[in-house]
């Protein structure tokens, strides 16, 4: 099923009826949050080397933070919509949204199942073993071509050209992987770039320039999909320590409401 959280999706600018500042977790989300708490409590007695437990611990926390990203993305969407932009509100909502995305990236970086690095490394390995990948002489080498395909598949699906004014139409962000590296450098960086444009427009007393945003998205997509910057293929950080830190940081968004359910 396609991911519908705010990790990869900034909602359309027609959600004024929804006030995410009054965010109240629903019952199922409270149960997920409670499960995360119990996993963290249990971690005191379970060795970190137990891969299955570590995966469940990180995956449950990933779901909690991903669900929290949705109201934060709506806050940001509301802040950059309308005919009059407020720079302070843009900064406030963008900072909160970006923070949860970066924290999500930090959390999933601790578990090998949520790394973009192995996906790219596997693609390059297939390219290295291919004697003919269909590229004309003088163009991309097979490993780079396979990596480009791997990066495009999980982002824009259809290739984005160097001079495109928008991302090509199609199943854009349909994969929406919550993978470390992808969240930080693709999704969060895109929010930051849109924030910078919104602040420019706010300073000029103008609404958000949607044409400029289209160009920003296209250039960002082209830069990331054509990059060959390597990503880690092994976990970064301690899953137990990072999980405890994230729970402490975000439990205020859930605990007061979930205790009443």
SULCOR-V528504 format. One record per residue. N is the residue number from 1. RES is the residue in one letter. D_LAST is the distance of its C-alpha to the last C-alpha in Angstrom with 1 decimal. Layout:
n=<N & N>
res=<RES & RES>
d_last=<D_LAST & D_LAST>
//
This chain:
n=<1 & 2 & 3 & 4 & 5 & 6 & 7 & 8 & 9 & 10 & 11 & 12 & 13 & 14 & 15 & 16 & 17 & 18 & 19 & 20 & 21 & 22 & 23 & 24 & 25 & 26 & 27 & 28 & 29 & 30 & 31 & 32 & 33 & 34 & 35 & 36 & 37 & 38 & 39 & 40 & 41 & 42 & 43 & 44 & 45 & 46 & 47 & 48 & 49 & 50 & 51 & 52 & 53 & 54 & 55 & 56 & 57 & 58 & 59 & 60 & 61 & 62 & 63 & 64 & 65 & 66 & 67 & 68 & 69 & 70 & 71 & 72 & 73 & 74 & 75 & 76 & 77 & 78 & 79 & 80 & 81 & 82 & 83 & 84 & 85 & 86 & 87 & 88 & 89 & 90 & 91 & 92 & 93 & 94 & 95 & 96 & 97 & 98 & 99 & 100 & 101 & 102 & 103 & 104 & 105 & 106 & 107 & 108 & 109 & 110 & 111 & 112 & 113 & 114 & 115 & 116 & 117 & 118 & 119 & 120 & 121 & 122 & 123 & 124 & 125 & 126 & 127 & 128 & 129 & 130 & 131 & 132 & 133 & 134 & 135 & 136 & 137 & 138 & 139 & 140 & 141 & 142 & 143 & 144 & 145 & 146 & 147 & 148 & 149 & 150 & 151 & 152 & 153 & 154 & 155 & 156 & 157 & 158 & 159 & 160 & 161 & 162 & 163 & 164 & 165 & 166 & 167 & 168 & 169 & 170 & 171 & 172 & 173 & 174 & 175 & 176 & 177 & 178 & 179 & 180 & 181 & 182 & 183 & 184 & 185 & 186 & 187 & 188 & 189 & 190 & 191 & 192 & 193 & 194 & 195 & 196 & 197 & 198 & 199 & 200 & 201 & 202 & 203 & 204 & 205 & 206 & 207 & 208 & 209 & 210 & 211 & 212 & 213 & 214 & 215 & 216 & 217 & 218 & 219 & 220 & 221 & 222 & 223 & 224 & 225 & 226 & 227 & 228 & 229 & 230 & 231 & 232 & 233 & 234 & 235 & 236 & 237 & 238 & 239 & 240 & 241 & 242 & 243 & 244 & 245 & 246 & 247 & 248 & 249 & 250 & 251 & 252 & 253 & 254 & 255 & 256 & 257 & 258 & 259 & 260 & 261>
res=<X & X & X & X & X & X & X & X & X & X & X & X & X & X & X & X & X & X & X & X & X & X & X & X & X & X & X & X & X & X & X & X & X & X & X & X & X & X & X & X & X & X & X & X & X & X & X & X & X & X & X & X & X & X & X & X & X & X & X & X & X & X & X & X & X & X & X & X & X & X & X & X & X & X & X & X & X & X & X & X & X & X & X & X & X & X & X & X & X & X & X & X & X & X & X & X & X & X & X & X & X & X & X & X & X & X & X & X & X & X & X & X & X & X & X & X & X & X & X & X & X & X & X & X & X & X & X & X & X & X & X & X & X & X & X & X & X & X & X & X & X & X & X & X & X & X & X & X & X & X & X & X & X & X & X & X & X & X & X & X & X & X & X & X & X & X & X & X & X & X & X & X & X & X & X & X & X & X & X & X & X & X & X & X & X & X & X & X & X & X & X & X & X & X & X & X & X & X & X & X & X & X & X & X & X & X & X & X & X & X & X & X & X & X & X & X & X & X & X & X & X & X & X & X & X & X & X & X & X & X & X & X & X & X & X & X & X & X & X & X & X & X & X & X & X & X & X & X & X & X & X & X & X & X & X & X & X & X & X & X & X>
d_last=<27.8 & 28.4 & 26.0 & 24.4 & 22.8 & 24.6 & 26.3 & 29.4 & 28.8 & 29.3 & 28.3 & 31.0 & 31.8 & 30.6 & 26.9 & 27.4 & 25.0 & 22.0 & 21.1 & 19.5 & 19.8 & 16.8 & 14.9 & 11.2 & 9.9 & 8.9 & 6.9 & 10.2 & 10.9 & 8.0 & 9.3 & 12.7 & 12.1 & 11.1 & 14.2 & 16.2 & 15.5 & 16.6 & 19.6 & 20.6 & 20.5 & 22.5 & 25.0 & 26.5 & 28.0 & 28.7 & 31.8 & 31.4 & 34.2 & 32.0 & 31.8 & 29.2 & 26.6 & 27.5 & 27.1 & 23.6 & 22.6 & 24.1 & 23.0 & 19.3 & 19.7 & 21.9 & 19.2 & 16.8 & 19.7 & 21.0 & 17.9 & 18.0 & 21.7 & 21.1 & 20.1 & 22.7 & 25.3 & 24.7 & 25.2 & 28.4 & 29.5 & 29.2 & 31.2 & 34.0 & 34.4 & 36.3 & 39.8 & 39.3 & 37.7 & 36.4 & 37.2 & 34.8 & 31.9 & 33.1 & 33.3 & 29.8 & 28.0 & 30.2 & 29.8 & 26.0 & 26.3 & 29.1 & 27.5 & 24.5 & 27.1 & 29.4 & 26.7 & 25.7 & 29.4 & 29.7 & 26.9 & 28.2 & 31.7 & 31.1 & 30.9 & 34.0 & 32.1 & 31.1 & 34.4 & 36.7 & 39.7 & 40.2 & 40.0 & 42.8 & 44.7 & 44.8 & 46.1 & 48.8 & 49.8 & 50.3 & 52.4 & 54.4 & 55.4 & 56.4 & 60.0 & 59.6 & 56.4 & 58.1 & 58.5 & 61.9 & 64.1 & 63.3 & 59.6 & 56.5 & 56.9 & 54.9 & 52.3 & 51.6 & 51.6 & 49.1 & 46.8 & 47.0 & 46.0 & 43.1 & 41.8 & 42.5 & 40.7 & 37.3 & 37.7 & 40.0 & 41.3 & 44.5 & 46.7 & 46.7 & 50.2 & 51.3 & 52.2 & 49.6 & 48.1 & 44.9 & 43.1 & 44.6 & 42.7 & 40.9 & 37.6 & 37.1 & 34.1 & 33.3 & 32.8 & 30.6 & 30.6 & 28.4 & 31.4 & 32.5 & 35.6 & 34.7 & 31.6 & 33.5 & 36.9 & 36.3 & 33.0 & 32.6 & 36.3 & 36.3 & 33.7 & 35.9 & 39.0 & 37.5 & 36.4 & 40.0 & 41.3 & 38.9 & 40.0 & 43.6 & 43.1 & 41.3 & 44.3 & 46.6 & 44.8 & 44.2 & 41.3 & 40.2 & 43.1 & 41.8 & 45.1 & 44.9 & 41.4 & 42.7 & 45.4 & 43.1 & 40.9 & 44.0 & 45.7 & 42.6 & 42.2 & 45.9 & 45.9 & 43.0 & 44.2 & 47.8 & 47.0 & 47.9 & 46.2 & 44.9 & 41.4 & 40.5 & 40.4 & 38.8 & 35.5 & 35.5 & 33.7 & 31.8 & 28.6 & 27.1 & 28.1 & 27.1 & 23.6 & 23.1 & 24.5 & 22.3 & 19.1 & 20.3 & 21.3 & 18.2 & 15.2 & 15.3 & 14.4 & 11.1 & 10.1 & 9.8 & 7.3 & 5.3 & 5.6 & 3.8 & 0.0>
//
